[in-house]
Amino acid sequence: MKSRRAMRRVVLSSLFEHLEQRFGVEWSRETFVDGSLSLPQIDALLAYKSDPRIEELRGALGRLERGTYGICCCCKEQIGASLLERDPARRFCAECEQRYLHHVTPHTMQPSAVS
C-alpha cells in the first residue's frame, strides 16, 4: 500500500474534486492537497459545507490520523490498495461489503395471499 502521506494526498484530491464540483472553491488545488493543512484547518474550511461525500472523506482523513485507514471496519483486515484508489473513503473490504450490503438490503415484500 502507498505511504500514509500518499494516501492522504489521494483522499484530499478526492475531497477537493468533490468540493470543486459541488460548491466551487476559493483556494488552489495544490494548496489543499499538498499535505500542509492540518485536520482542524481542513475542518474549518469545510465547516458550513455539508453533504454525505464530504463526511465520508472527512472520516477517511480521521482514520489516516488515527492509523486505522485502510483497515476494514468489520473484519479488521487490510482493504485492497486498488479498492482504496477507486474510493479513498472506503471502510469495508470487498468481502465484508458484500456481506454487509446483502444483510442490510431490504427484502422485496411479497403481497400476502387474499382469501
C-alpha positions in Angstrom: 0.0 0.0 0.0 1.1 3.6 -0.5 2.6 5.6 2.3 0.3 7.4 4.7 1.3 10.7 3.1 0.5 9.5 -0.4 -2.9 8.1 0.7 -3.7 11.4 2.5 -3.0 13.2 -0.8 -5.4 10.8 -2.6 -8.1 11.5 0.0 -7.6 15.2 -0.2 -7.6 15.2 -4.0 -10.9 13.3 -4.0 -12.3 15.8 -1.4 -11.1 18.8 -3.4 -12.7 17.4 -6.6 -16.0 16.9 -4.9 -15.8 20.4 -3.3 -15.0 22.0 -6.6 -17.9 20.2 -8.4 -20.4 20.7 -5.6 -19.6 24.1 -4.1 -16.8 25.8 -6.1 -13.7 26.6 -4.1 -11.7 29.7 -3.2 -8.3 28.1 -2.8 -5.9 26.4 -5.2 -5.9 22.6 -5.6 -2.2 22.3 -4.7 -2.6 24.3 -1.5 -5.4 22.0 -0.5 -3.8 18.6 -1.3 -0.1 19.3 -0.6 -0.4 18.0 2.9 0.4 21.2 4.7 -3.1 21.7 6.1 -3.9 20.1 9.5 -7.2 18.2 10.1 -8.5 21.1 12.2 -7.7 23.5 9.4 -9.5 21.3 6.9 -12.5 21.1 9.2 -12.6 24.9 9.4 -12.6 25.2 5.6 -15.4 22.6 5.5 -17.4 24.0 8.5 -20.5 25.0 6.6 -20.3 22.6 3.7 -22.3 19.5 4.5 -23.0 16.6 2.3 -22.6 12.8 2.7 -19.5 12.5 0.5 -17.7 15.3 2.4 -18.4 13.5 5.6 -17.1 10.2 4.2 -13.9 11.8 3.1 -13.5 13.7 6.4 -13.9 10.3 8.1 -11.1 8.9 5.9 -8.8 11.7 7.0 -9.6 11.0 10.6 -8.8 7.3 10.1 -5.5 8.3 8.5 -4.7 10.4 11.6 -5.6 7.6 13.9 -3.7 5.0 11.9 -6.7 2.9 11.0 -7.0 3.9 7.4 -7.3 1.0 5.0 -8.4 -1.4 7.7 -11.9 -2.9 7.3 -14.3 -1.7 10.0 -15.8 -5.1 10.2 -13.2 -7.8 10.0 -10.1 -5.6 10.7 -8.2 -6.9 7.7 -6.4 -4.7 5.1 -8.6 -3.2 2.4 -7.0 -3.8 -1.0 -5.0 -0.8 -2.4 -6.9 -0.9 -5.7 -10.2 -0.5 -3.8 -8.8 2.4 -1.9 -7.6 4.0 -5.1 -11.1 3.8 -6.6 -12.7 5.1 -3.4 -10.4 6.6 -0.8 -13.3 6.8 1.7 -13.9 3.1 1.6 -14.4 1.5 5.1 -15.0 -2.2 4.2 -13.1 -4.9 2.4 -14.8 -6.4 -0.7 -15.9 -9.5 1.3 -17.4 -7.6 4.2 -19.0 -5.1 1.9 -20.8 -7.9 0.0 -21.8 -9.5 3.3 -23.0 -6.1 4.7 -24.9 -5.0 1.6 -26.6 -8.3 1.3 -27.5 -8.2 5.0 -29.0 -4.7 5.1 -30.7 -4.6 1.7 -34.4 -4.7 2.4 -36.1 -7.9 1.1 -38.8 -7.4 -1.5 -42.1 -7.7 0.2 -44.4 -10.3 -1.2 -48.1 -9.5 -1.3 -50.0 -11.6 1.1 -52.4 -14.1 -0.3 -56.0 -12.9 -0.2 -58.6 -15.5 0.9 
